[in-house]
Amino acid sequence: MSALTRRQILLGGTALAAAGLIPAIPKTPLTPAMKLMQSALADDIARPDYMVRLGANENPYGPSRVALKAINDNMHLANRYSGDPRPLISLIADINNVTTENVVIGTGSSEVLKVAGMMAARDQGSIVCADPTYQSLLRHAESAGAEIIRVPVNESLRPDLDAMRAAVREDTNMVYLVNPNNPIPSVLNGNAMREFVLEMARDHLVFVDEAYHEYVEDPDYQSMIGLIAEGHRNIIVSRTASKIHGLAGLRIGFGFAHPEQAAQMNRMKTGDTHVLAIEAAHASYLDPEFPAFSIRKNKESRKIVEDMCEELGLRYVKSNANFTFIETGMQNSMVQEKMREFGILTGRDFPPFHDSWSRVSMSKPEEMRYFVQVYKQLFA
Ligand SMILES: Cc1ncc(COP(=O)(O)O)c(C=O)c1O
């Protein structure tokens, strides 16, 4: 059954047919299973087989062929508790010019984020971050008793480093920066960022989340991984195989830190990275072609959406990631709901921007053309 046919059935066909995008089909009564699927969709839960997924910043092409081969070749080891991560750790260390003692493997970079959040919350204290930003570390730290000091982004919609500096308190244990940020895919000036990170790291942990590093085009950007090689004790950087390598479902990501911090993070981890994730990531990081392909396609998709914004006069943030942030001028929940009627999942609410901005993840160019077609039909 084609994806479109599934969507027609799921939605009774009326929404797409009404827009003239597909021929009308008779309305099909929903079975209990379909109702379940529909409620799952209403909750924004993943149903990758029939929805255009523009809500979770995933790579629509992954895993790569070499990663899939590695998964197949190692399937017979699924009876084992874990694989040997050492070759992967060596590879990741080499690629990033650090030592193996600097590298932490997590079940997704989320595990690294959560462990760091726990470290920062040990004696309660506070964490300073931009607002809006990615929430995983912050939620974890908050549930462990830390107070989160959220500093609104500035007028150019970038983290406001001066205001963040001013927000640091006596009890601040960590400063958390996401660069490029999420949900706003802007980047910070590299020199300003480096200066800020070094200054903050004198007395606090600084966590720099670089989940979207590989997509960056802005020449002003600098990764902070170089600071790990320089031996700074209070800096942690994270990266992930979920985005550019398309391995989100296998849950594997990386932290980079001073060997003592890395050892502590390893002790605090609660997940076990499994053999298929390790082998798939190892194969994928050896292959330059798939990331290059992903970057090219992502750029193509971004252009389709940015062209639409230009044409309709919509403000948007020039993206350095695999998603864009658009000022639609409408409640995000309404945009989400209308898009869902057309089989498209877009980003959740990101307060305080949810009154007029929406985050749209990039999928394949053909899906983005469909998104543009639907957007214009509905809102232009
Ligand atoms: C900024 C940021 N950091 C981390 C993550 C989590 O990535 P992972 O799949 O490696 O846990 C995401 C996921 O969307 C993200 O946007």
The ligand as an SDF file (V2000), in Angstrom:
LIG
                    3D

 16 16  0  0  0  0  0  0  0  0999 V2000
   20.0250   20.1700   20.0940 C   0  0  0  0  0  0  0  0  0  0  0  0
   19.8030   18.7070   20.2560 C   0  0  0  0  0  0  0  0  0  0  0  0
   20.6000   18.0150   21.0630 N   0  0  0  0  0  0  0  0  0  0  0  0
   20.4410   16.6940   21.2320 C   0  0  0  0  0  0  0  0  0  0  0  0
   19.4310   16.0220   20.6010 C   0  0  0  0  0  0  0  0  0  0  0  0
   19.2500   14.5590   20.8980 C   0  0  0  0  0  0  0  0  0  0  0  0
   19.8790   13.8050   19.9860 O   0  0  0  0  0  0  0  0  0  0  0  0
   20.1420   12.2580   20.1920 P   0  0  0  0  0  0  0  0  0  0  0  0
   19.3160   11.5780   19.1850 O   0  0  0  0  0  0  0  0  0  0  0  0
   21.6070   12.1100   19.9370 O   0  0  0  0  0  0  0  0  0  0  0  0
   19.7850   11.8600   21.5710 O   0  0  0  0  0  0  0  0  0  0  0  0
   18.5750   16.7000   19.7480 C   0  0  0  0  0  0  0  0  0  0  0  0
   17.4870   15.9930   19.0620 C   0  0  0  0  0  0  0  0  0  0  0  0
   16.6830   16.4870   18.3700 O   0  0  0  0  0  0  0  0  0  0  0  0
   18.7680   18.0850   19.5750 C   0  0  0  0  0  0  0  0  0  0  0  0
   17.9670   18.8160   18.8000 O   0  0  0  0  0  0  0  0  0  0  0  0
  1  2  1  0
  2  3  1  0
  2 15  2  0
  3  4  2  0
  4  5  1  0
  5  6  1  0
  5 12  2  0
  6  7  1  0
  7  8  1  0
  8  9  2  0
  8 10  1  0
  8 11  1  0
 12 13  1  0
 12 15  1  0
 13 14  2  0
 15 16  1  0
M  END
$$$$
